[in-house]
Amino acid sequence: MPFIGNSVPSPGKWLYCNGSTFDANIYKDLFVILGNSNITPDLRGVFLRGYADDSQIDKGRQLNNL
């Protein structure tokens, strides 16, 4: 499962990335990572792909370049 942060969350600490709000007092680190927002990213229907800027695969590609 993809996650945001430096370490995998503990079991039961996962949130769906469906654009829903969360309690910023409970998920303080996530709140900061998301730019002081308490809304999860909406990744429904999105295919996540790792960025390989140091390989020939993504040579010349920029982030957020659809």
DOSE-859874 format. One record per atom (N, C-alpha, C): residue in one letter; x, z, y. Coordinates in pm, whole numbers, plus 32768, in hexadecimal, padded with zeros to 4 digits. Example, Ala and Ser with C-alpha at 12.3 -4.5 7.8 and 13.67 -1.06 7.14 Angstrom:
type,east,up,north
A,8527,830C,7DC7
A,84CE,830C,7E3E
A,8528,830C,7EB6
S,8505,82C4,7F1F
S,8557,82CA,7F96
S,850A,8313,8003
//
This chain:
type,east,up,north
M,8054,8000,7F8B
M,8000,8000,8000
M,8058,8000,807C
P,803C,7FAB,80DC
P,8088,7FAE,8159
P,806B,802E,81A7
F,80CC,805B,81F0
F,80B8,80D1,8243
F,810E,80C5,82BF
I,80EB,8110,8326
I,8136,8113,83A2
I,8181,8197,83A7
G,8202,8194,83C0
G,824F,820E,83C9
G,82D0,8205,8379
N,8317,8274,8370
N,8397,8277,832C
N,838F,82AB,829E
S,831F,82E8,8278
S,8311,831C,81F0
S,8280,830A,81C3
V,826F,82FC,8141
V,81EA,82E8,8108
V,8197,8368,8119
P,811B,835D,8149
P,80C6,83D3,8159
P,80A7,8418,80D4
S,8089,8495,80DA
S,8061,84E1,8064
S,7FDC,84AD,802F
P,7FC3,84BE,7FAD
P,7F41,8494,7F77
P,7ECF,84D6,7FC4
G,7E67,8489,7FDF
G,7DF4,84BC,8029
G,7E06,84B5,80BF
K,7E77,8484,80EF
K,7E92,847B,817E
K,7E89,83EC,81B1
W,7E5A,8390,815E
W,7E4F,8304,8184
W,7DD1,82EC,81D6
L,7DD8,8290,8232
L,7D63,8265,827E
L,7D51,81CE,826A
Y,7CD6,81A0,8267
Y,7CBB,8112,825E
Y,7CDF,80CF,82E3
C,7D1C,805A,82DB
C,7D39,800B,8353
C,7CC3,7FAD,836B
N,7C57,7FE7,839F
N,7BDC,7F9C,83B3
N,7BA6,7FA9,8441
G,7BFC,7FD0,849E
G,7BD2,7FDC,8529
G,7B83,805A,8549
S,7B81,80B8,84EB
S,7B35,8133,8502
S,7B88,8199,8550
T,7B45,81FA,8587
T,7B8A,8264,85D1
T,7BB1,82D5,8571
F,7C14,8322,859B
F,7C40,8394,854D
F,7C5A,8409,85AB
D,7C62,8480,8574
D,7C79,84F8,85C3
D,7D0D,8501,85E7
A,7D2C,84EC,8666
A,7DB7,84ED,8694
A,7DF8,8576,8686
N,7DA9,85E0,867E
N,7DE1,8666,866A
N,7E12,867B,85DB
I,7DD5,8636,857D
I,7DFF,8640,84F1
I,7E72,85E1,84D4
Y,7E6B,8568,8509
Y,7ED0,8500,84F1
Y,7F21,84E8,8571
K,7F67,854F,859C
K,7FB2,8549,861A
K,801F,84DF,8619
D,806A,84D7,85AB
D,80D6,8473,85A3
D,809F,83E5,85A8
L,8034,83CC,8560
L,7FF6,8347,8560
L,7FC3,8324,85EB
F,7F89,8384,862F
F,7F59,8371,86B8
F,7FCA,833F,8713
V,803E,837C,8707
V,80B2,8355,8759
V,80E3,82CA,8730
I,80EF,82B1,86AC
I,811E,8230,867B
I,80C4,81BF,86AB
L,8043,81D9,86B4
L,7FE3,8172,86DF
L,7FD7,816B,8777
G,8037,81A2,87BF
G,8037,8197,8851
G,7FCF,81EE,8893
N,7FBF,8269,885F
N,7F5D,82C9,8892
N,7ECF,8294,8887
S,7EB4,8255,8817
S,7E2F,8223,87F8
S,7E00,8265,8778
N,7D80,8285,8772
N,7D49,82C1,86F8
N,7CF1,825C,86AD
I,7D14,81DE,86B7
I,7CCD,8173,8670
I,7D2E,8131,8610
T,7D09,812B,8591
T,7D5F,80EB,852E
T,7D5F,8054,8545
P,7DCC,8010,8521
P,7DCC,7F7E,852A
P,7D61,7F46,84CC
D,7D22,7ED9,84F3
D,7CBE,7E9A,849D
D,7D03,7E2A,844F
L,7D25,7E46,83D2
L,7D6B,7DE6,837F
L,7D11,7DA9,8314
R,7C8E,7DB8,8323
R,7C32,7D7D,82C2
R,7C3E,7CE5,82C7
G,7C51,7CA9,8252
G,7C5C,7C18,8249
G,7CE2,7BE1,8275
V,7D42,7C39,8291
V,7DC7,7C0F,82BE
V,7E28,7C18,824A
F,7E79,7BB1,8239
F,7EE1,7BB3,81D4
F,7F60,7BE8,8215
L,7F92,7C58,81E6
L,800C,7C91,821D
L,8085,7C4B,81E1
R,80E5,7C2C,8236
R,815C,7BE7,820B
R,81D4,7C2A,824B
G,8238,7C45,81FA
G,82B2,7C81,822E
G,82FE,7C1E,8286
Y,833D,7C50,82ED
Y,8389,7BFE,834B
Y,841A,7BFA,8320
A,8453,7B83,830E
A,84DB,7B73,82DD
A,852F,7B2B,8346
D,854A,7B6F,83B4
D,8592,7B2F,8422
D,8625,7B13,8401
D,8657,7B4E,8396
D,86E3,7B39,8374
D,86F4,7AD6,8300
S,868D,7A85,82E5
S,8695,7A24,8278
S,866F,7999,82AB
Q,867E,7938,8256
Q,8658,78AF,8279
Q,85C0,789C,8277
I,8579,78F6,8237
I,84E8,78E9,822A
I,84A4,78EF,82B2
D,84C9,794F,8305
D,8488,7962,8386
D,84E2,7938,83FB
K,8540,78E0,83E2
K,859B,78B4,844C
K,854C,7875,84BF
G,855A,78AD,8537
G,8513,7879,85AB
G,8488,78B2,85C0
R,8453,78F8,855B
R,83CD,7932,856A
R,83D5,79AF,85BF
Q,8371,79C7,8610
Q,8368,7A3E,8661
Q,82F4,7A92,8633
L,82FA,7B14,864B
L,8289,7B6B,8627
L,820F,7B43,8678
N,8199,7B52,863D
N,8119,7B2F,867A
N,810F,7A9B,8699
N,815E,7A4A,8656
N,815A,79BB,8668
N,8104,797F,85FA
L,8086,796A,8617
L,802B,7935,85B1
L,8040,78A0,85AA
//
